[in-house]
Amino acid sequence: MKRLQLALAVGLIFMGLIFFADSAVAAPWISARAYSVFALETGQLLEGKNVTASLPPASTTKIMTALLSLDYLDLDEKAVVSQRAERTPPTSIGLRAGQEIKVRDLLIASLLTSANDATVVLAERMAGSEEIFSYLMTKKAVVLGATSTDFKNSNGLPAKGHLSSCRDLFLISREALRRPFFAETVARTEAVIQHPGYPQGKLIRNTNRLLTSYPGVKGIKTGTTDAAGKCLVSLASRQDRHLITVVLRAGDRYRDSIAMLDYAFTSFQLQKVIDHNQVYKSLRVDNGDLAKVAVYPAHDVTLWLPEEGLRHVEKRVILDYRPRAPIKKGDRIGTLEVYYKGELAGETGLVAGASVEKMPRGIWKLVKRAVDLRPGSV
């Protein structure tokens, strides 16, 4: 009987261990040299490696080319193909010098079939030369906070110093997705463009196989060169969640992207890590009619975290530890930054929970003290 009870106990423990292992999904192994998965709305990094490392981005460069073109060119204006554009190495859509083609069709060809000649036409139409356009691309990247990026051309063909990073490509993609034409285009599996060499129109297909192999994928861009390897920036949505993955120099960019998306969608839950209703600290106040003031977070901070993810959360405070009166309720006294795995994931102001008046000096201090000591005074 005792042996039977022992066997049952061991069996239950073993089953419990199996159940526990299944309930906690470990971060997947990724082949890419650099990879990341970000929450689109908040910009929080959920998982990644070498996220800020500068690497050749190949044709994911075209995300920035499209962003600048949409900001400064009209979709229906026509651009003239130059000899330089005609001589651009494939992939191309076979443009010939002297032909005219709409910006709309150039963008579709650039984003779907990764046409290198189309991006040169766009660059020359906007800036007069690809060199000046590349300079503007880099400046735009800096404005977006993409400081590990330096563009040397409009299409991602191999060039010394042509570099970006997972974080930067996320920032550039997030901005580009705010343009409806971009978001609609990168989600298409194919399109017919009005090509001057094809009177009936030219059918082009999207190089991104993830669009037809993973539910909820809505873009964004592939990239492949010998220098960069296989790259992919992806956008996927599930219910109200939107994730962007970036893989650079991947062994299998599609497997890597799917693994990261599965992990992020199934293993991360929203958790409140800062509650604005809870006192964060009490501070002494110099020259105030109150000795201390309670400091509260200005608002909640909520993060996407996996099981046991709280152990990777770090809080850093920038605070005036001896504020001087007068202080009004709600005055900002400091900042609370929240980091997840060393990356800034959220922040909130630290504000005074009450007003503190300045303590009078000299005779006025004696008067105030007398008033405060009157019978019935509070």
C-alpha positions in Angstrom: 0.0 0.0 0.0 2.8 2.4 0.9 4.6 1.5 -2.4 1.4 2.4 -4.3 1.0 5.7 -2.5 4.7 6.5 -3.2 4.3 5.7 -6.9 1.2 7.9 -7.1 3.0 10.8 -5.4 6.0 10.5 -7.7 3.6 10.3 -10.7 1.7 13.5 -9.6 5.0 15.4 -9.1 6.2 14.3 -12.5 2.9 15.4 -14.1 3.1 18.7 -12.3 6.6 19.3 -13.6 5.5 18.6 -17.1 2.5 20.9 -16.8 4.7 23.6 -15.4 7.2 23.3 -18.2 4.4 23.5 -20.8 2.9 26.7 -19.2 6.1 28.6 -19.4 7.3 29.1 -23.0 11.0 29.8 -23.2 12.4 32.4 -25.5 13.2 30.7 -28.9 16.6 30.1 -30.4 17.0 32.5 -33.3 19.6 32.0 -36.1 19.9 35.7 -37.0 23.0 37.6 -36.0 20.7 40.4 -34.7 17.0 40.2 -34.0 14.3 42.0 -32.1 10.5 42.0 -31.5 8.9 45.3 -30.5 5.4 46.3 -29.4 4.3 48.7 -32.1 2.3 51.1 -30.0 4.5 51.5 -27.0 7.9 50.8 -28.6 8.8 48.3 -25.9 11.4 45.8 -26.8 10.1 42.4 -25.8 13.1 40.2 -26.8 16.2 40.7 -28.9 19.9 40.3 -29.4 22.4 42.8 -30.8 19.5 45.2 -31.1 21.6 48.3 -31.7 24.4 46.7 -33.6 25.1 48.4 -37.0 24.8 45.9 -39.8 24.0 46.1 -43.6 20.2 46.3 -43.9 19.9 45.3 -47.6 16.6 46.2 -49.2 14.9 47.0 -45.8 16.6 50.3 -46.7 13.6 50.9 -49.0 11.3 51.5 -46.0 13.1 54.8 -45.5 13.1 55.6 -49.2 9.3 55.1 -49.3 8.9 57.2 -46.1 10.7 60.2 -47.6 9.0 59.8 -51.0 5.6 59.9 -49.4 6.4 63.0 -47.4 7.7 65.0 -50.3 6.3 63.6 -53.6 2.8 63.4 -54.9 1.6 59.9 -55.7 0.3 60.8 -59.1 3.3 62.9 -60.3 5.5 61.4 -62.9 9.3 60.9 -62.7 11.7 60.5 -65.6 14.0 57.5 -65.7 17.7 58.5 -65.9 20.5 56.5 -67.5 21.9 55.9 -64.0 18.5 54.4 -62.9 18.5 52.2 -66.0 21.9 50.8 -65.2 21.1 50.0 -61.6 21.8 46.3 -60.9 18.8 43.9 -60.5 16.4 43.4 -58.9 14.7 45.8 -61.3 11.5 46.3 -63.2 13.3 47.0 -66.5 13.0 50.7 -66.6 14.6 52.5 -69.6 16.1 56.0 -69.7 13.7 58.6 -70.8 10.6 56.7 -69.7 8.1 58.4 -67.4 6.4 56.6 -64.5 4.2 57.6 -61.6 5.6 57.9 -58.1 2.7 55.5 -57.0 4.0 52.8 -59.2 7.6 53.3 -58.3 6.8 52.9 -54.6 4.7 49.8 -55.2 7.5 48.2 -57.2 10.1 49.2 -54.6 8.2 47.8 -51.7 6.8 44.6 -53.2 9.3 43.3 -55.7 12.2 45.3 -54.3 13.0 47.1 -57.5 16.4 48.9 -57.2 15.9 50.9 -60.4 12.6 52.3 -59.1 14.2 53.7 -55.9 16.9 55.5 -57.9 14.2 57.2 -60.0 12.4 58.3 -56.7 15.6 59.6 -55.2 16.5 61.6 -58.3 13.0 63.0 -58.6 13.0 64.2 -55.0 16.6 65.3 -54.4 18.2 65.6 -57.9 20.7 62.9 -57.1 20.9 59.7 -55.2 23.8 61.0 -53.1 21.8 64.0 -51.8 18.8 61.7 -51.2 20.9 59.3 -49.2 22.1 62.2 -47.0 18.5 63.2 -46.4 17.6 59.6 -45.5 20.3 59.6 -42.8 19.1 62.9 -41.5 15.6 61.7 -41.3 16.8 58.6 -39.4 18.5 60.8 -36.8 15.3 62.8 -36.3 13.5 59.5 -35.6 16.1 58.5 -33.1 17.7 56.0 -35.4 21.3 57.0 -34.5 23.0 53.7 -35.6 22.0 54.3 -39.2 23.9 55.7 -42.2 22.5 55.3 -45.7 24.7 55.5 -48.8 22.0 54.7 -51.4 18.3 54.4 -51.8 17.9 50.7 -52.2 20.4 48.8 -49.9 22.8 47.6 -52.6 26.2 46.9 -51.0 28.1 50.1 -50.1 30.8 50.7 -47.5 29.3 52.3 -44.4 25.7 51.6 -45.5 24.4 50.4 -42.1 21.4 50.2 -39.8 20.2 48.2 -36.8 17.2 46.3 -35.5 16.1 49.2 -33.3 16.6 51.8 -36.0 14.6 49.7 -38.6 11.8 49.4 -36.0 11.7 53.2 -35.5 11.8 53.9 -39.2 9.1 51.3 -39.9 6.8 52.6 -37.1 7.0 56.0 -38.7 6.4 54.7 -42.2 3.3 52.8 -41.1 1.7 56.1 -40.1 1.3 56.7 -43.8 -1.8 54.9 -45.0 -0.4 54.2 -48.5 2.7 52.6 -47.1 0.7 50.4 -44.7 -1.7 49.3 -47.4 1.0 48.6 -49.9 3.3 46.4 -47.8 0.3 44.3 -46.8 -0.4 43.4 -50.5 0.7 40.1 -52.0 0.7 41.4 -55.5 -0.3 44.4 -57.6 -0.4 45.6 -61.2 1.5 48.8 -61.9 1.3 51.1 -64.9 4.7 50.5 -66.5 5.7 52.4 -69.6 7.1 49.3 -71.2 3.9 47.2 -70.6 0.8 48.8 -72.1 -1.5 46.3 -70.3 0.3 46.9 -67.0 2.9 44.8 -65.2 2.0 42.3 -62.5 4.5 42.2 -59.6 4.5 40.0 -56.6 5.6 40.6 -53.0 8.8 38.9 -52.0 7.6 38.6 -48.4 6.5 34.9 -48.1 5.4 35.5 -44.5 2.2 37.3 -45.8 0.8 34.0 -46.9 2.3 31.7 -44.3 1.6 33.4 -41.0 -1.9 34.6 -39.9 -2.1 38.3 -39.2 1.1 39.4 -41.0 0.7 42.8 -42.8 4.2 43.5 -44.1 6.8 44.9 -44.1 10.0 44.3 -46.2 12.5 41.7 -47.2 16.2 42.3 -47.9 18.9 40.1 -49.3 22.5 40.7 -50.4 25.8 38.8 -49.9 27.0 41.4 -47.5 23.8 41.6 -45.5 22.6 38.1 -45.7 18.8 37.5 -45.4 16.9 40.2 -43.6 13.3 40.8 -42.8 11.1 43.4 -41.1 7.7 42.0 -40.3 4.4 43.4 -38.9 1.8 41.0 -37.4 -1.4 41.7 -35.6 -3.5 39.6 -33.3 -6.7 41.0 -31.7 -5.5 44.4 -30.5 -1.8 43.6 -30.4 0.6 44.7 -33.1 4.2 43.4 -33.1 7.2 44.3 -35.3 10.0 41.8 -35.7 13.4 42.6 -37.3 16.0 40.0 -38.3 19.4 40.8 -39.8 21.8 38.2 -41.3 19.4 35.3 -40.6 19.9 31.7 -41.5 16.2 31.4 -42.0 14.5 34.7 -41.7 10.9 33.3 -41.9 11.5 30.7 -39.2 13.1 33.3 -37.0 10.3 35.8 -37.5 7.6 33.2 -36.8 9.4 31.9 -33.7 9.6 35.4 -32.3 6.0 36.3 -33.1 4.7 33.0 -31.5 6.8 33.7 -28.4 5.7 37.3 -28.0 2.0 36.6 -28.7 1.7 33.6 -26.4 4.1 34.4 -23.5 3.7 38.1 -22.8 0.9 39.6 -20.7 0.2 43.2 -19.6 1.4 43.9 -16.1 1.2 47.1 -14.1 4.6 47.9 -12.7 3.9 51.4 -11.5 0.7 52.4 -9.8 -0.1 56.2 -9.7 -2.2 55.7 -6.6 0.7 54.5 -4.4 3.1 56.8 -2.7 6.5 56.4 -4.3 8.5 58.4 -1.7 8.2 61.0 1.1 10.6 63.9 0.8 11.7 66.5 3.3 10.9 70.0 2.1 13.2 72.9 2.8 11.6 76.1 4.2 8.1 74.7 4.1 5.2 74.8 6.4 5.0 71.0 6.1 8.1 69.0 7.0 7.5 66.4 4.3 5.6 65.9 1.0 4.4 62.6 -0.5 5.5 62.0 -4.1 3.3 60.0 -6.5 3.8 58.7 -10.0 2.0 60.9 -12.5 0.4 57.9 -14.2 0.6 54.1 -14.3 3.3 52.3 -16.2 2.2 49.0 -17.8 4.6 46.7 -19.6 4.3 43.5 -21.6 6.1 40.9 -19.6 6.5 37.1 -19.7 6.2 34.8 -16.7 8.8 35.9 -14.1 9.5 38.9 -16.3 9.4 41.3 -13.3 12.9 40.2 -12.3 14.2 41.9 -15.5 12.4 45.2 -14.6 14.6 48.0 -13.2 13.5 51.4 -12.0 15.7 54.5 -12.2 14.9 57.7 -10.5 15.8 61.3 -11.3 14.6 63.3 -8.4 15.1 66.5 -6.4 15.5 64.9 -3.0 15.3 68.2 -1.0 12.7 70.4 -2.8 12.1 73.9 -1.6 8.8 75.4 -0.8 6.5 76.7 -2.2 5.3 73.6 -3.9 1.9 73.1 -5.5 0.1 69.8 -5.6 0.9 68.1 -8.9 4.2 69.9 -9.4 6.7 67.7 -11.1 9.6 66.9 -8.8 11.3 64.1 -10.8 11.1 61.3 -13.3 10.8 57.6 -12.9 12.2 55.5 -15.7 11.3 51.8 -16.1 13.7 49.5 -17.9 13.1 45.9 -19.2 16.2 43.9 -19.9 18.3 47.1 -19.9 16.0 48.8 -22.4 13.9 51.9 -21.6 10.3 50.6 -21.7 8.3 53.3 -20.0 8.5 56.4 -17.8 6.4 58.7 -15.7 6.8 62.0 -13.9 7.0 62.1 -10.1 4.7 64.8 -8.7 3.9 66.3 -5.3 0.8 64.9 -3.6 0.1 68.1 -1.7 0.8 71.8 -1.7 3.5 73.1 0.7 3.6 76.8 1.5 6.8 78.7 2.1 7.5 79.1 5.8 7.5 82.9 6.7 10.6 84.4 8.2 11.3 86.8 11.1 8.2 88.4 12.7 5.9 86.8 10.2 7.0 83.4 11.4 6.0 84.3 15.0 2.7 85.7 13.7 2.0 82.4 11.9 2.9 80.4 14.9 0.6 82.4 17.1 -2.3 82.0 14.6 -1.6 78.3 14.4 -1.7 78.0 18.2 -5.0 79.8 18.6 -7.9 77.7 20.1 -9.8 76.0 17.3 -7.0 76.3 14.8 -6.3 73.2 12.8 
